[in-house]
Amino acid sequence: MMPAIRVLAIFTACALVTACGGGDSGGGATSGADPVGGGTEPVTDAGSDNNSGSDVDIGGDEPVVLADLPSPPLTEAPSANDEPIALAQEFHTITDFPLVGEPSPRVPVSVVSQFSEADFAAGLPPAVVSVPDGVDPALNGAPFFEGLQNVRVNAGDVVEIRYAPRDPEGELPGQFAQELPPGATFDDNFDGTRTLRWQTFQADVGITAFTAVAIDPAVSSYRSSQTLLIAVDESVDPANVVNATPSIRAVDNYTVRVGDPVVILLDGQDRNGTIPSIELVNPPAGATLTPDYRDEGLSWLRLVPEFVGTLTIDVLTRDALDSSITGLDRITLFVKPASEFERSGARLRDAAANGRVLFGSALSPVFYLQADGGLYESFADSEFALMTPESSMKWDAINPLPGLFEWADMDNLMRFAEQHSMAVRGHPLVWHRSLPSWVEETAVEDRIVHMREFITRVMNRYADRVDIWDVVNEPLNDTSGEMRQSLWFETLGEQYIDIAFAQARELDPAATLVLNEFDVGFAGPKFDGLLQLVDRLLARDVSVDAVGFQMHVFSSFNQFDELAANMAAIAERGLDIHITELDVALVAGASDATQANVYARVIETCQEQPQCTVLQTWGFTDRYSFRTVTEPLYLNRDFATKPAYEAMQQTLSGN
Ligand code: 9MR
């Protein structure tokens, strides 16, 4: 059971309002402040006076005091309606424990059309000109498009609009298109003009905006963005609307292991907005095709390949309006014998444990909904003693709308960790990214309470299964080491960090609480800024136990001495070091051996520092990496080991 929840009372108010004066030298500013314990007031708008950022005085060394969160809460708490339901086997690849899915039906996230008929009637929107420093528009006029106006058509018509960029100085500007309407092209006429060509369908009815950008011939960063509105009306005679051939959304080729269940999501598409039916032309023995339980446009193909070799499955889509119109798509699976995926030597987690380091990886959301989920699971369950949800615990994943909680993905990863005896790192409780838009739109004076409500809800559900929490992620600017002017910083200056840690500590007294940051594995202003922040937090008794070094590095990385020195500086302050997100992007021309060496030496550096207690990679296969094009991980896209795997094994084993 979690202890009862108390909220931030009033932060040390004097320190947080400009009226109290600035000067943060030595912390006198808050000493006379009157922390209100047990108060009921949420954060007042005093916080909003502190938006200015770096001149905010966060005050002295007073620990924050938490008081009760507001009742009723600012947004509706999770309820029984959010509870996941059992997920049938037809929809996933896991065989050794039951999975859950979101309850049906899905609550739609409302999509508000950006442009209305009134906007259309108002005429062509004005161009948006970006004038770089050093350009005087009086001397160099902005480029523009000649002769454009908003366009109205009927569904079924082909839109053709010629874009002729012009420049007041007479030279010909360049141009490019921002996102095109579905199926449209922006064709080069080889005379400086381009033509937008768009075959409209019934599904396109409404107002679509299209933006082209003209580039000044003299200064390429001097640009005009011109949006044009295209109103597509209902067709006078629906029979005039072309009926396009349906298809399924493209499916990648996958390598799978013989005998593992495979699932493939088939997403029927038709440009006119109807949903085609799906048939398998040559279904493999035992294959099932099951409509998704939440979205009628989706079907799940599930099969267990029995033979090694290349398996092709042809999928026929049949038009919803005219059954004689069909599309054909092919899915290819490379089915390999189990022996291809066997690995000699110690498993990474066991090798690491000998050297007292906890070894693990981030796990992709819903890996069990991918064709190669079986291979993914078997590698993860044998190699890792610790797992972090790569994205399933982020705010936008769990709480996309106020009062709506989607727990299923995170519940499944927790269950996976439990099943395979892995420790769990919760990630991240407070971050400026991966926020649902409703959080970004909250009033600054309410935001700390929203933050605390989120922390509370996540920790109440998972704290008894989580050992380590990344409480605050990336509080510093990308390179400078100054505080990031994030929407969290905007509330109370850096005291949001104190509050987040106090809240996390209260809810999970025994957990390891971490401040996680990137680009701190080498010397420079960012690491200096981190150390200063850590010192300020420790001076205020903030309950931080460890610093996470993310370590998204490149194969050219060679500052191992600096990494060791940085770790030592954190260790001297009594904190542990966790390598939290290690991956090594290949730079052009670099070999796998160079990459392997970086993995080995980062691991070695951690092993040499007694307080480096956790080593974690950010995924393990190049197929599911956020840096996939740079092949930063130690299995390739087909789950074959790369030299980095053996190098890690050897280094972790101390060989
Ligand atoms: O790898 C993650 C990627 O799949 C997500 O799209 C992205 C946004 O949520 O986050 C990535 O993970 C980040 C991590 O949570 C924090 N440190 C930086 C990681 C890479 O951006």
Boltz pocket constraint, residues with backbone or C-beta under 6 A from the ligand:
constraints:
  - pocket:
      binder: B
      contacts: [[A, 390], [A, 391], [A, 394], [A, 433], [A, 434], [A, 473], [A, 518], [A, 550], [A, 581], [A, 626]]
      max_distance: 6.0
